[in-house]
Amino acid sequence: MNGMSAYLDRLRELIPARTFALYILGVGLVSGLSDTQEKVASEYGWMLLVVALVCLGLNFVARLVDKKGIKEALISSGAFLLLTLTQRFTGPLAAVGLDSPAAFVVVTFLAAVYVVVVTMFWRPEGAVSPG
């Protein structure tokens, strides 16, 4: 298994598919309101923030409802938040006008480190161990 595939598998363990799908759907709907990709964040940034916050809140509550516990809810929500921050043109950073390439490189690096470190010390209940 190559490194990127292993990383994506670990990310899938942390962020439920329903949360990710809802986020993609929400961002897609907001993006559809704009004439061009460049205008999405400048014209509808507040909507991108609402989508991210709603998905973050739903992810946290769903993990609790699924009886995964507060620790897993926090870990999953942290991973989701970092994932949203890596979305350069439609993420929360773009929505608040922070479009520096350096910011996205740093956030992407932090997201990758977070996933690797968290999954080294913690495995979700029922997850298959690597190897």
FIVEX-456446 format. One record per residue (C-alpha): residue number from 1; residue in one letter; chain; x, y, z. Coordinates in steps of 0.5 Angstrom, whole numbers, plus 500, padded with zeros to 3 digits. Layout:
+-----+--------+--------+-----+-----+-----+
! num ! residu ! chaine !   u !   v !   w !
+-----+--------+--------+-----+-----+-----+
! NUM !      A !      A !   X !   Y !   Z !
...
+-----+--------+--------+-----+-----+-----+
! end
This chain:
+-----+--------+--------+-----+-----+-----+
! num ! residu ! chaine !   u !   v !   w !
+-----+--------+--------+-----+-----+-----+
!   1 !      M !      A ! 500 ! 500 ! 500 !
!   2 !      N !      A ! 503 ! 507 ! 498 !
!   3 !      G !      A ! 504 ! 513 ! 503 !
!   4 !      M !      A ! 498 ! 517 ! 500 !
!   5 !      S !      A ! 493 ! 511 ! 500 !
!   6 !      A !      A ! 495 ! 509 ! 507 !
!   7 !      Y !      A ! 494 ! 517 ! 509 !
!   8 !      L !      A ! 487 ! 517 ! 506 !
!   9 !      D !      A ! 485 ! 510 ! 510 !
!  10 !      R !      A ! 487 ! 513 ! 516 !
!  11 !      L !      A ! 483 ! 520 ! 514 !
!  12 !      R !      A ! 477 ! 515 ! 513 !
!  13 !      E !      A ! 477 ! 512 ! 520 !
!  14 !      L !      A ! 477 ! 519 ! 523 !
!  15 !      I !      A ! 472 ! 523 ! 519 !
!  16 !      P !      A ! 465 ! 519 ! 517 !
!  17 !      A !      A ! 463 ! 519 ! 510 !
!  18 !      R !      A ! 457 ! 522 ! 512 !
!  19 !      T !      A ! 460 ! 528 ! 514 !
!  20 !      F !      A ! 465 ! 529 ! 509 !
!  21 !      A !      A ! 459 ! 528 ! 504 !
!  22 !      L !      A ! 455 ! 533 ! 507 !
!  23 !      Y !      A ! 461 ! 538 ! 507 !
!  24 !      I !      A ! 462 ! 536 ! 499 !
!  25 !      L !      A ! 455 ! 537 ! 498 !
!  26 !      G !      A ! 454 ! 544 ! 502 !
!  27 !      V !      A ! 460 ! 547 ! 498 !
!  28 !      G !      A ! 458 ! 545 ! 492 !
!  29 !      L !      A ! 451 ! 548 ! 493 !
!  30 !      V !      A ! 455 ! 554 ! 495 !
!  31 !      S !      A ! 459 ! 554 ! 489 !
!  32 !      G !      A ! 454 ! 553 ! 484 !
!  33 !      L !      A ! 451 ! 560 ! 486 !
!  34 !      S !      A ! 457 ! 564 ! 484 !
!  35 !      D !      A ! 459 ! 565 ! 476 !
!  36 !      T !      A ! 466 ! 564 ! 477 !
!  37 !      Q !      A ! 470 ! 560 ! 482 !
!  38 !      E !      A ! 474 ! 566 ! 484 !
!  39 !      K !      A ! 468 ! 569 ! 486 !
!  40 !      V !      A ! 466 ! 564 ! 491 !
!  41 !      A !      A ! 469 ! 566 ! 497 !
!  42 !      S !      A ! 469 ! 573 ! 496 !
!  43 !      E !      A ! 461 ! 573 ! 495 !
!  44 !      Y !      A ! 459 ! 567 ! 499 !
!  45 !      G !      A ! 464 ! 566 ! 504 !
!  46 !      W !      A ! 459 ! 567 ! 510 !
!  47 !      M !      A ! 456 ! 561 ! 507 !
!  48 !      L !      A ! 462 ! 557 ! 506 !
!  49 !      L !      A ! 463 ! 558 ! 514 !
!  50 !      V !      A ! 456 ! 556 ! 515 !
!  51 !      V !      A ! 457 ! 550 ! 511 !
!  52 !      A !      A ! 463 ! 548 ! 515 !
!  53 !      L !      A ! 461 ! 550 ! 522 !
!  54 !      V !      A ! 454 ! 546 ! 521 !
!  55 !      C !      A ! 458 ! 540 ! 518 !
!  56 !      L !      A ! 463 ! 540 ! 524 !
!  57 !      G !      A ! 457 ! 541 ! 529 !
!  58 !      L !      A ! 453 ! 535 ! 526 !
!  59 !      N !      A ! 460 ! 531 ! 526 !
!  60 !      F !      A ! 461 ! 532 ! 533 !
!  61 !      V !      A ! 454 ! 530 ! 535 !
!  62 !      A !      A ! 453 ! 524 ! 531 !
!  63 !      R !      A ! 459 ! 521 ! 534 !
!  64 !      L !      A ! 456 ! 522 ! 541 !
!  65 !      V !      A ! 449 ! 519 ! 538 !
!  66 !      D !      A ! 453 ! 513 ! 535 !
!  67 !      K !      A ! 456 ! 512 ! 542 !
!  68 !      K !      A ! 463 ! 513 ! 540 !
!  69 !      G !      A ! 465 ! 518 ! 546 !
!  70 !      I !      A ! 467 ! 525 ! 547 !
!  71 !      K !      A ! 474 ! 523 ! 546 !
!  72 !      E !      A ! 473 ! 520 ! 539 !
!  73 !      A !      A ! 468 ! 526 ! 537 !
!  74 !      L !      A ! 473 ! 531 ! 539 !
!  75 !      I !      A ! 479 ! 527 ! 535 !
!  76 !      S !      A ! 474 ! 526 ! 529 !
!  77 !      S !      A ! 472 ! 534 ! 529 !
!  78 !      G !      A ! 479 ! 536 ! 529 !
!  79 !      A !      A ! 481 ! 532 ! 523 !
!  80 !      F !      A ! 475 ! 535 ! 520 !
!  81 !      L !      A ! 476 ! 542 ! 521 !
!  82 !      L !      A ! 483 ! 541 ! 519 !
!  83 !      L !      A ! 481 ! 538 ! 513 !
!  84 !      T !      A ! 476 ! 544 ! 511 !
!  85 !      L !      A ! 482 ! 548 ! 512 !
!  86 !      T !      A ! 486 ! 545 ! 507 !
!  87 !      Q !      A ! 481 ! 547 ! 502 !
!  88 !      R !      A ! 484 ! 553 ! 498 !
!  89 !      F !      A ! 478 ! 556 ! 495 !
!  90 !      T !      A ! 472 ! 554 ! 498 !
!  91 !      G !      A ! 475 ! 553 ! 505 !
!  92 !      P !      A ! 474 ! 557 ! 512 !
!  93 !      L !      A ! 481 ! 560 ! 510 !
!  94 !      A !      A ! 478 ! 563 ! 504 !
!  95 !      A !      A ! 472 ! 565 ! 506 !
!  96 !      V !      A ! 475 ! 570 ! 511 !
!  97 !      G !      A ! 480 ! 572 ! 506 !
!  98 !      L !      A ! 486 ! 568 ! 508 !
!  99 !      D !      A ! 489 ! 566 ! 501 !
! 100 !      S !      A ! 496 ! 566 ! 502 !
! 101 !      P !      A ! 499 ! 559 ! 499 !
! 102 !      A !      A ! 504 ! 559 ! 505 !
! 103 !      A !      A ! 498 ! 558 ! 510 !
! 104 !      F !      A ! 495 ! 553 ! 506 !
! 105 !      V !      A ! 502 ! 549 ! 506 !
! 106 !      V !      A ! 502 ! 550 ! 513 !
! 107 !      V !      A ! 495 ! 547 ! 514 !
! 108 !      T !      A ! 496 ! 541 ! 510 !
! 109 !      F !      A ! 502 ! 539 ! 513 !
! 110 !      L !      A ! 499 ! 540 ! 520 !
! 111 !      A !      A ! 493 ! 536 ! 518 !
! 112 !      A !      A ! 497 ! 530 ! 515 !
! 113 !      V !      A ! 501 ! 530 ! 522 !
! 114 !      Y !      A ! 495 ! 530 ! 526 !
! 115 !      V !      A ! 492 ! 524 ! 522 !
! 116 !      V !      A ! 499 ! 520 ! 523 !
! 117 !      V !      A ! 500 ! 522 ! 530 !
! 118 !      V !      A ! 493 ! 521 ! 532 !
! 119 !      T !      A ! 492 ! 514 ! 529 !
! 120 !      M !      A ! 499 ! 512 ! 532 !
! 121 !      F !      A ! 496 ! 512 ! 539 !
! 122 !      W !      A ! 489 ! 511 ! 538 !
! 123 !      R !      A ! 485 ! 507 ! 533 !
! 124 !      P !      A ! 477 ! 508 ! 532 !
! 125 !      E !      A ! 473 ! 502 ! 535 !
! 126 !      G !      A ! 472 ! 497 ! 530 !
! 127 !      A !      A ! 478 ! 499 ! 526 !
! 128 !      V !      A ! 482 ! 494 ! 522 !
! 129 !      S !      A ! 490 ! 495 ! 524 !
! 130 !      P !      A ! 495 ! 496 ! 519 !
! 131 !      G !      A ! 499 ! 490 ! 516 !
+-----+--------+--------+-----+-----+-----+
! end
